[in-house]
């Protein structure tokens, strides 16, 4: 009787020990179980970008325009990283403006005007466009830059600024006009569009292009601007030389001292 009872007690202890060992093993497995790796956040897709440039007529000394149309409505939130072009091109002008393509569609239009300085084939790398939607890179562009021979009919035309005051104050509204001196017969006077002569806009001013009337064009004006100085200092447009076909246009420097408006 005593021996049987002892065997029962021993069996019960063994059962309890095995049960406790099984529970401990399950808890240990839970403790050392690997933690799943975090899932990386998806990379946002960049805005759609359209690049356009006329590759058929690029030559040394003659500016050409490259445009980017970015599917994003706020130009201030669009930045562009220009590919390296040192020694091959210089930037003659840069413009970034909103462009309405419909009643509810507005995009950002970015325009670069480059001036080739050497001839040959040049691969211009990708433009990198960043918006709050992400980053987009364009495809590289192959430029075949020609060197035009200056023949006997090569012509130099001098341009002059008109309407510039000797001094102005902040907030003044000034109309500036660029006039070309051309002694050729009227039938031979054919000039590039006004945007060809548009300068780089300095800081601290509002400088916008105004459409020329038919009479102004007939009188030899090629560019009309409205200037509103916002800060005191010297407003300066540097001297430039532009070439189009077999004509070289020489534009002189323009400098207007700007004073603070008295209150």
C-alpha positions as a Python dict, from the first residue, in 0.01 Angstrom:
ca = {
    (1, 'X'): (0, 0, 0),
    (2, 'X'): (283, 237, 100),
    (3, 'X'): (490, 142, -203),
    (4, 'X'): (199, 203, -441),
    (5, 'X'): (132, 539, -289),
    (6, 'X'): (497, 636, -328),
    (7, 'X'): (493, 537, -695),
    (8, 'X'): (182, 748, -750),
    (9, 'X'): (345, 1051, -588),
    (10, 'X'): (663, 1006, -790),
    (11, 'X'): (462, 977, -1116),
    (12, 'X'): (265, 1289, -1029),
    (13, 'X'): (588, 1485, -964),
    (14, 'X'): (737, 1371, -1294),
    (15, 'X'): (420, 1481, -1480),
    (16, 'X'): (425, 1823, -1313),
    (17, 'X'): (794, 1868, -1392),
    (18, 'X'): (740, 1780, -1760),
    (19, 'X'): (444, 2020, -1781),
    (20, 'X'): (647, 2302, -1622),
    (21, 'X'): (943, 2234, -1858),
    (22, 'X'): (709, 2251, -2160),
    (23, 'X'): (565, 2586, -2046),
    (24, 'X'): (919, 2727, -1989),
    (25, 'X'): (1029, 2615, -2335),
    (26, 'X'): (728, 2790, -2497),
    (27, 'X'): (802, 3112, -2306),
    (28, 'X'): (1168, 3092, -2408),
    (29, 'X'): (1071, 3053, -2773),
    (30, 'X'): (856, 3365, -2747),
    (31, 'X'): (1141, 3564, -2593),
    (32, 'X'): (1402, 3475, -2855),
    (33, 'X'): (1167, 3488, -3154),
    (34, 'X'): (1316, 3723, -3422),
    (35, 'X'): (1159, 4068, -3462),
    (36, 'X'): (1035, 4123, -3822),
    (37, 'X'): (1234, 4385, -4017),
    (38, 'X'): (1050, 4716, -4076),
    (39, 'X'): (905, 4765, -4423),
    (40, 'X'): (1072, 5066, -4592),
    (41, 'X'): (843, 5352, -4689),
    (42, 'X'): (781, 5377, -5063),
    (43, 'X'): (990, 5638, -5247),
    (44, 'X'): (758, 5910, -5382),
    (45, 'X'): (740, 5939, -5759),
    (46, 'X'): (865, 6270, -5897),
    (47, 'X'): (661, 6512, -6102),
    (48, 'X'): (629, 6447, -6473),
    (49, 'X'): (880, 6658, -6671),
    (50, 'X'): (891, 6733, -7043),
    (51, 'X'): (1219, 6860, -7194),
    (52, 'X'): (1222, 7038, -7530),
    (53, 'X'): (1508, 7185, -7733),
    (54, 'X'): (1569, 7242, -8104),
    (55, 'X'): (1878, 7032, -8182),
    (56, 'X'): (1893, 7119, -8553),
    (57, 'X'): (2051, 7464, -8538),
    (58, 'X'): (2306, 7499, -8256),
    (59, 'X'): (2622, 7694, -8330),
    (60, 'X'): (2902, 7875, -8149),
    (61, 'X'): (2801, 8226, -8039),
    (62, 'X'): (2431, 8179, -8118),
    (63, 'X'): (2206, 8121, -7815),
    (64, 'X'): (1956, 7837, -7807),
    (65, 'X'): (1668, 7769, -7570),
    (66, 'X'): (1607, 7456, -7361),
    (67, 'X'): (1269, 7430, -7186),
    (68, 'X'): (1142, 7213, -6903),
    (69, 'X'): (768, 7176, -6838),
    (70, 'X'): (714, 7040, -6486),
    (71, 'X'): (378, 6897, -6380),
    (72, 'X'): (370, 7102, -6058),
    (73, 'X'): (182, 7429, -6008),
    (74, 'X'): (408, 7616, -5761),
    (75, 'X'): (732, 7741, -5926),
    (76, 'X'): (884, 7840, -5590),
    (77, 'X'): (874, 7473, -5483),
    (78, 'X'): (1051, 7350, -5798),
    (79, 'X'): (1432, 7332, -5804),
    (80, 'X'): (1653, 7221, -6091),
    (81, 'X'): (2007, 7088, -6081),
    (82, 'X'): (2169, 7170, -6416),
    (83, 'X'): (2417, 6913, -6552),
    (84, 'X'): (2782, 7014, -6587),
    (85, 'X'): (2849, 7226, -6898),
    (86, 'X'): (3163, 7419, -6801),
    (87, 'X'): (3378, 7518, -7097),
    (88, 'X'): (3112, 7425, -7351),
    (89, 'X'): (2809, 7642, -7272),
    (90, 'X'): (2731, 7953, -7072),
    (91, 'X'): (2386, 8037, -6932),
    (92, 'X'): (2265, 8357, -7095),
    (93, 'X'): (1920, 8363, -6930),
    (94, 'X'): (1704, 8165, -6684),
    (95, 'X'): (1327, 8206, -6639),
    (96, 'X'): (1088, 8008, -6413),
    (97, 'X'): (718, 8091, -6438),
    (98, 'X'): (377, 7923, -6395),
    (99, 'X'): (201, 7825, -6717),
    (100, 'X'): (-174, 7770, -6739),
    (101, 'X'): (-268, 7487, -6976),
    (102, 'X'): (-638, 7496, -6898),
    (103, 'X'): (-894, 7628, -6648),
    (104, 'X'): (-774, 7387, -6376),
    (105, 'X'): (-426, 7289, -6501),
    (106, 'X'): (-117, 7492, -6408),
    (107, 'X'): (241, 7375, -6460),
    (108, 'X'): (584, 7525, -6401),
    (109, 'X'): (769, 7637, -6714),
    (110, 'X'): (1148, 7663, -6682),
    (111, 'X'): (1353, 7811, -6965),
    (112, 'X'): (1730, 7818, -7003),
    (113, 'X'): (1905, 8008, -7280),
    (114, 'X'): (2252, 7866, -7338),
    (115, 'X'): (2536, 8017, -7542),
    (116, 'X'): (2776, 7760, -7699),
    (117, 'X'): (3141, 7865, -7675),
    (118, 'X'): (3312, 7574, -7856),
    (119, 'X'): (3213, 7345, -8141),
    (120, 'X'): (3189, 6966, -8144),
    (121, 'X'): (2960, 6696, -8008),
    (122, 'X'): (2871, 6735, -7641),
    (123, 'X'): (2654, 6510, -7424),
    (124, 'X'): (2461, 6722, -7179),
    (125, 'X'): (2370, 6506, -6879),
    (126, 'X'): (2038, 6472, -6701),
    (127, 'X'): (1855, 6765, -6545),
    (128, 'X'): (1751, 6676, -6187),
    (129, 'X'): (1414, 6827, -6093),
    (130, 'X'): (1298, 6824, -5730),
    (131, 'X'): (943, 6902, -5614),
    (132, 'X'): (748, 6808, -5299),
    (133, 'X'): (631, 6506, -5500),
    (134, 'X'): (985, 6368, -5535),
    (135, 'X'): (1279, 6375, -5778),
    (136, 'X'): (1274, 6333, -6156),
    (137, 'X'): (1572, 6311, -6392),
    (138, 'X'): (1552, 6381, -6764),
    (139, 'X'): (1733, 6188, -7033),
    (140, 'X'): (2076, 6321, -7146),
    (141, 'X'): (2079, 6543, -7456),
    (142, 'X'): (2337, 6517, -7734),
    (143, 'X'): (2435, 6858, -7877),
    (144, 'X'): (2611, 6882, -8212),
    (145, 'X'): (2754, 7234, -8194),
    (146, 'X'): (2858, 7382, -8528),
    (147, 'X'): (3099, 7666, -8600),
    (148, 'X'): (2958, 7896, -8864),
    (149, 'X'): (3197, 8064, -9100),
    (150, 'X'): (3173, 8443, -9103),
    (151, 'X'): (3125, 8531, -9466),
    (152, 'X'): (3139, 8865, -9647),
    (153, 'X'): (2775, 8941, -9560),
    (154, 'X'): (2834, 8915, -9185),
    (155, 'X'): (2669, 9218, -9026),
    (156, 'X'): (2709, 9390, -8686),
    (157, 'X'): (2413, 9592, -8556),
    (158, 'X'): (2438, 9829, -8260),
    (159, 'X'): (2147, 9850, -8016),
    (160, 'X'): (2073, 10127, -7766),
    (161, 'X'): (1860, 10158, -7453),
    (162, 'X'): (1598, 10432, -7452),
    (163, 'X'): (1377, 10561, -7170),
    (164, 'X'): (1629, 10508, -6890),
    (165, 'X'): (1626, 10793, -6631),
    (166, 'X'): (1946, 10925, -6476),
    (167, 'X'): (1815, 10820, -6136),
    (168, 'X'): (1505, 10649, -5997),
    (169, 'X'): (1346, 10562, -5663),
    (170, 'X'): (1218, 10233, -5529),
    (171, 'X'): (865, 10167, -5648),
    (172, 'X'): (899, 10378, -5965),
    (173, 'X'): (755, 10227, -6282),
    (174, 'X'): (1001, 10272, -6571),
    (175, 'X'): (957, 10179, -6936),
    (176, 'X'): (1278, 10073, -7113),
    (177, 'X'): (1308, 10012, -7486),
    (178, 'X'): (1586, 9857, -7692),
    (179, 'X'): (1633, 10014, -8034),
    (180, 'X'): (1842, 9877, -8319),
    (181, 'X'): (2039, 10103, -8555),
    (182, 'X'): (1997, 9947, -8899),
    (183, 'X'): (2066, 10129, -9225),
    (184, 'X'): (1953, 9844, -9448),
    (185, 'X'): (1649, 9875, -9674),
    (186, 'X'): (1318, 9807, -9500),
    (187, 'X'): (1272, 9486, -9698),
    (188, 'X'): (1588, 9341, -9538),
    (189, 'X'): (1506, 9433, -9178),
    (190, 'X'): (1397, 9111, -9011),
    (191, 'X'): (1483, 9066, -8643),
    (192, 'X'): (1448, 8776, -8396),
    (193, 'X'): (1151, 8778, -8154),
    (194, 'X'): (1170, 9004, -7848),
    (195, 'X'): (1239, 8708, -7619),
    (196, 'X'): (1575, 8666, -7796),
    (197, 'X'): (1692, 9000, -7651),
    (198, 'X'): (1547, 8946, -7299),
    (199, 'X'): (1823, 8988, -7035),
    (200, 'X'): (1879, 8799, -6712),
    (201, 'X'): (1664, 8961, -6440),
    (202, 'X'): (1880, 9100, -6154),
    (203, 'X'): (1779, 9063, -5791),
    (204, 'X'): (1582, 9336, -5621),
    (205, 'X'): (1368, 9440, -5919),
    (206, 'X'): (1060, 9342, -6114),
    (207, 'X'): (1148, 9331, -6483),
    (208, 'X'): (882, 9214, -6727),
    (209, 'X'): (852, 9209, -7103),
    (210, 'X'): (582, 9418, -7272),
    (211, 'X'): (445, 9350, -7619),
    (212, 'X'): (558, 9591, -7889),
    (213, 'X'): (304, 9764, -8106),
    (214, 'X'): (322, 9737, -8483),
    (215, 'X'): (436, 10100, -8502),
    (216, 'X'): (715, 10041, -8249),
    (217, 'X'): (841, 9741, -8442),
    (218, 'X'): (838, 9941, -8763),
    (219, 'X'): (1042, 10212, -8589),
    (220, 'X'): (1322, 9963, -8508),
    (221, 'X'): (1241, 9867, -8148),
    (222, 'X'): (1309, 9505, -8064),
    (223, 'X'): (1239, 9489, -7689),
    (224, 'X'): (1014, 9676, -7444),
    (225, 'X'): (1045, 9628, -7068),
    (226, 'X'): (872, 9749, -6752),
    (227, 'X'): (1110, 9800, -6459),
    (228, 'X'): (1002, 9841, -6094),
    (229, 'X'): (1299, 9872, -5851),
    (230, 'X'): (1234, 9719, -5510),
    (231, 'X'): (1561, 9802, -5332),
    (232, 'X'): (1811, 10088, -5336),
    (233, 'X'): (2140, 10042, -5524),
    (234, 'X'): (2252, 10028, -5886),
    (235, 'X'): (2023, 9854, -6134),
    (236, 'X'): (2258, 9711, -6397),
    (237, 'X'): (2216, 9514, -6717),
    (238, 'X'): (2556, 9403, -6844),
    (239, 'X'): (2671, 9454, -7202),
    (240, 'X'): (2601, 9155, -7426),
    (241, 'X'): (2667, 9040, -7779),
    (242, 'X'): (2413, 8807, -7938),
    (243, 'X'): (2437, 8634, -8274),
    (244, 'X'): (2151, 8520, -8490),
    (245, 'X'): (2219, 8376, -8836),
    (246, 'X'): (2474, 8610, -8996),
    (247, 'X'): (2396, 8911, -8776),
    (248, 'X'): (2563, 9003, -8447),
    (249, 'X'): (2372, 9232, -8210),
    (250, 'X'): (2571, 9444, -7966),
    (251, 'X'): (2379, 9555, -7657),
    (252, 'X'): (2545, 9817, -7433),
    (253, 'X'): (2549, 9821, -7055),
    (254, 'X'): (2255, 9985, -6879),
    (255, 'X'): (2297, 10131, -6531),
    (256, 'X'): (2040, 10327, -6327),
    (257, 'X'): (2112, 10444, -5968),
    (258, 'X'): (1817, 10359, -5742),
    (259, 'X'): (1750, 10554, -5422),
    (260, 'X'): (1514, 10472, -5137),
    (261, 'X'): (1179, 10645, -5176),
    (262, 'X'): (1116, 10908, -4911),
    (263, 'X'): (824, 10832, -4685),
}
